[in-house]
Amino acid sequence: MAESRAPYGGYSGAEEALFVPGVDYVSPWKEAHGVAEELNTAVAALGVDARLVRAVAHVGPRGEPVIQLRLEDARVLIRELRAGWQSG
């Protein structure tokens, strides 16, 4: 099966939807979950409503830990970060 890479570095092939035998998905998910919670806590500390931005743990097709944000969540985070940089 040919592998294709999305421009952002993610995978867009069929392997994205499959579990590969022998690949540890649990440990990377736990790592991603911890970092997602750290990010969510940091965003809340900025005063951003947790309902507006939520990082979610995920695991890539080869077992790599990944944090996902919806596009609108990322846009809110970008606005808040820029506002903080401009006022700081």
C-alpha positions as CSV (number, residue, x, y, z in Angstrom):
1,M,0.0,0.0,0.0
2,A,1.4,3.4,-1.0
3,E,1.7,5.9,1.8
4,S,0.6,9.4,1.3
5,R,1.5,12.4,3.6
6,A,-0.8,15.3,4.1
7,P,0.9,18.7,3.8
8,Y,0.7,19.3,7.5
9,G,2.7,16.2,8.3
10,G,-0.2,13.9,9.2
11,Y,-1.1,10.8,7.4
12,S,-4.0,10.6,5.0
13,G,-3.8,7.0,4.0
14,A,-6.0,4.0,4.9
15,E,-3.6,3.1,7.8
16,E,-5.0,6.1,9.7
17,A,-8.2,4.1,10.4
18,L,-6.5,0.8,11.3
19,F,-4.8,-0.5,14.4
20,V,-1.5,-2.1,13.5
21,P,-0.7,-5.3,15.5
22,G,2.3,-4.9,17.8
23,V,2.1,-1.1,17.9
24,D,1.7,0.4,21.4
25,Y,-1.2,2.8,21.3
26,V,-2.0,3.1,25.0
27,S,1.3,4.6,26.3
28,P,1.4,7.3,23.6
29,W,-2.3,8.1,24.2
30,K,-1.6,8.5,27.9
31,E,1.3,10.8,27.2
32,A,-0.9,12.8,24.8
33,H,-3.7,12.9,27.3
34,G,-1.3,14.4,30.0
35,V,-0.1,17.1,27.6
36,A,-3.6,17.8,26.4
37,E,-4.7,18.4,30.0
38,E,-1.7,20.6,30.6
39,L,-2.6,22.6,27.5
40,N,-6.3,22.8,28.6
41,T,-5.2,24.0,32.1
42,A,-2.8,26.7,30.6
43,V,-5.6,27.9,28.3
44,A,-8.0,28.2,31.2
45,A,-5.3,30.1,33.1
46,L,-5.4,32.6,30.2
47,G,-9.0,33.2,31.1
48,V,-10.3,31.3,28.0
49,D,-13.6,29.5,28.7
50,A,-12.9,25.7,28.6
51,R,-15.9,25.3,26.4
52,L,-14.2,27.4,23.7
53,V,-10.9,25.6,23.5
54,R,-10.3,21.9,24.2
55,A,-7.2,19.9,23.3
56,V,-7.9,16.2,22.9
57,A,-5.5,13.3,23.0
58,H,-5.1,11.1,20.0
59,V,-2.6,8.5,18.6
60,G,-1.3,8.5,15.1
61,P,-1.2,5.4,12.9
62,R,2.3,4.4,14.0
63,G,1.7,5.0,17.7
64,E,2.9,8.6,17.9
65,P,1.2,10.8,20.5
66,V,-0.9,13.6,19.0
67,I,-2.9,16.5,20.4
68,Q,-6.0,17.5,18.4
69,L,-7.7,20.9,18.3
70,R,-10.7,21.8,16.2
71,L,-9.9,24.6,13.8
72,E,-12.1,27.1,15.7
73,D,-10.4,26.1,19.0
74,A,-7.0,26.8,17.4
75,R,-8.2,30.2,16.1
76,V,-9.4,31.2,19.6
77,L,-6.1,30.1,21.1
78,I,-4.2,32.1,18.5
79,R,-6.2,35.2,19.2
80,E,-5.6,34.9,22.9
81,L,-1.9,34.3,22.5
82,R,-1.5,37.3,20.2
83,A,-3.5,39.5,22.6
84,G,-1.2,38.4,25.4
85,W,1.9,39.1,23.4
86,Q,0.7,42.5,22.4
87,S,-0.2,43.5,26.0
88,G,3.0,42.0,27.5
